[in-house]
Amino acid sequence: MSSDHAITIYSDGSCLGNPGPGGWGAVVFTGTGEPVRLSGPEKQTTNNRMELMAAIKGLEATPAGSAVTLHSDSSYLVNTMTRNWKRRVNHDLWDRLDSLAQVRQVAWHWVRGHAGDRWNEEADRLAVSAMNVAANRNPGDKPDPPDLIKGDSLTHLDEHGRVTMVDVGGKPTTDREAVARGHVTVLPETLRLIQEGLMKKGDVLTIAQLAGIMGAKRTSELIPLCHPLPLNQVNVDLELDQANNRIEITATARTSAKTGVEMEALTAVSVAALTVYDMCKAVDRGMRIESVRLVKKTGGQSGDINLED
């Protein structure tokens, strides 16, 4: 195991149900002898908390002042530490991680999970084994198929590979909610003009909020195979993030329907971000629309997904 840093850590977290029983695992290379393998279970937790705990425990196994390269397949962990993603939850663990990182020289490195990286796979094995202990299962049991992957085929293709609209007629009507987020990175001067209401095109935040709501209502006209949904509510919130020079956008969409409302939430964020761009492009040509993503969805037969809590 070679690295520009003296110590290398591979960390991973696992959770059954999310929230549910979970486990964390870490493999620590100190440059001498065999790596140290660490793991631990928690009875009730989330996948993201286990990702953070794995990194915490790995760093705790290294002396203060160390130069460390930490590898993780968690975008949540790596991007928060390197790109200042907003910390909305898990503040207790972020505080612990910050304290450890402040007295070490840590290089954060994202790796693709389940892609054949030997030591990422080993950290995953440790995390899954600990999760099984928390769930009162055999430590060596294979993990359940992740909730993010259902079935082995694309639902918008028929048996002949032709495009088709999914038939949801036989599904029950249930209450559904989806939350999406993204942000627009701008110059500090652009942020000031927005805050003081000095953009020539008008009130950027209010107009972008309205555009996001309107975009959600037109999703089925923009995305070819989306079903038209009777939206119960769409909320679009825009916040100025002074520390990172960006506008944070969060959209929540709710419906009572036979299919999910994720695309409406994602469309709301995207259209709001595009509106910010359009209203500010005269003064800031370097704006970037970034990290548009689903963070949560509830309802429906496939169950709940919580990607950032």
Buried (B, 14 or more C-beta within 10 A) or exposed (E): EEBEBBBBBBBBBBBBBBBBBBBBBBBBBBEEEEBBBBBBBBEEBBBBBBBBBBBBBBBEBBEEEBBBBBBBBBBBBBBBBEEEBBEEEBEEBBEBBEEBBEEBEBBBBBBEBEEEBEBBBBBBBBBBBBBBBBBEBEBEEEBEEEBEEEEEEEEEEEEEEEEEEEEEEEEEEBEBBBBBBBBBBBBEEBBBBBEEEEBEEEEBBEBBBBBBBBBBBEBBEEEEEBBEBEBBEBBBBBEBBEEBBBBBBBBBBBBBBBBBBBBBBBBBBBBBBBBBBBBBEEBBEEBEBBBBEBBBBBBBEEEBBBBBB
